[in-house]
Amino acid sequence: MNDMAPAGRTKARKPLWRRIWTWTVRVVIGLVLLAVAIRYAFDWYATRLLNEEIAKIRAAGQPLTFAELAMSMGEVPPEQDAAPYYAAALDLVRVGDDPNLWERVEDGFREAEKADQPPSSELLAQAERLLTANHLTLEMLDHATVLPGCTHHAGVTQGGPASTGRLSRARRAAKLCCLRAEILAYQGKGDKAAESAIALLRMGRISERHPTLIASLVRFACNSLCVNKVPGMLRYGRPSEKGLEGLSAALLQAARTYDLAKVYVAERAYDIAVSREYLPRKTYITLLSDFLLSEEDYIGAPEPVPYGPLGWLAWWGEPVPRMWLANLLRTHSRMIEAAGKPWPEIPEAMKEVTAESRSPFLNMMGAILAPSRERAGLVIMGGLAGARCAYVAVMIERYERAKHKLPDGLGDVEAQFGVKMPSDTFTGNSLIYRIKDGGYVVYSVGQDKKDDGGEELAEFDSGDYGLVIRH
């Protein structure tokens, strides 16, 4: 019985270092399991949010990709498609034998406008040289103008140098149209000047299929070129009633294309396309392929980079970009909803979206993009205000030709032609028309919504914004 342990003897305790090691292993394993559980829970939550956002967009019947956006606009028969002519026009834009000729002509015409006098004969000759060097571009634009459809998109689906180069050429081509209209007006060829202005306004169609923000801003800049030249065309060119009728119709159609909601829909498609390059393969390909991708979406798009040797680190981070994408889609949906409101309500609605998007971790991209989209929306509203002012000015000229006097108010113009004059985008009230200095002024009160009397027309965010027409 001596080899039996006495009753009540306790088991020998392990050394301290072994106990510390054992508990350390247990704690590490527990923490790893907890981290994995949290990761899977976060991933489940992010996936659920993403699928919910996609389901909401699908339920609203809105396009999510550029391919779907183009399909929603319908097909254009080849014989009615202006796209090949616009593409040729952009390819044919030339600086000429003098690389500084563009700048000298632009600066010269700008100084002539400031001095309120026609450009010199020498400056007109330099401008003619520029037009001669680009006569093929202008011919292609004129061919495109008469065709009803357009499927051109300037490569904006891929971004980067490919699109910026094309958009830069588009601005050059627009300036050529604008310059031709100016020269023709100074030569007293008002109807020809109006035709060139119409070609410039119609050129905005190159961004209709994929109206991303950058493409739309270029389009509105081109429209503004035309708007700013309307006073000179009316003063020096004095177009006939037929010329004015065509120009007023083109300006009205251009104003109708200012669709901020469509711009934000295209921006969402662009952000989704760009996310291919940055999101993990599983997040974009596996999760979204059933919802978003078609054969056309793959064309020209970079493949997501697969996980490398340290792929397990990327695996841990996968839920984060998924959460970012879900919140980005939510921000886009809110911006599209805000942009669908009447124009005067859009600024306040966009401010609310910007305030709701301020979450740098969970909505990093939305927090960055929402303020810029808000500012861009105000720029587009200003562009629309200018286009509407130009339309009203042309309609006043038509009234003056018919009645041999200026109207007492815009109501007289509406009664004469049976049309409703457009409102100020910033207030929803009528644009302001005043007779002054042997002519008249038509203006919007601008972003500050304060009527400064139209004495000094400035940018739309700092004062009254519109056109002064002198006879």
Helices and strands as residue ranges (DSSP letters): H 16-59, H 66-72, G 78-80, H 83-91, H 101-114, H 121-133, H 135-145, H 160-186, H 190-202, G 203-207, H 213-232, I 233-237, H 241-256, H 260-278, H 281-281, I 282-286, H 287-288, H 295-298, H 311-317, H 319-339, G 343-345, H 346-356, H 364-403, H 410-417, E 432-436, E 439-444, E 465-470
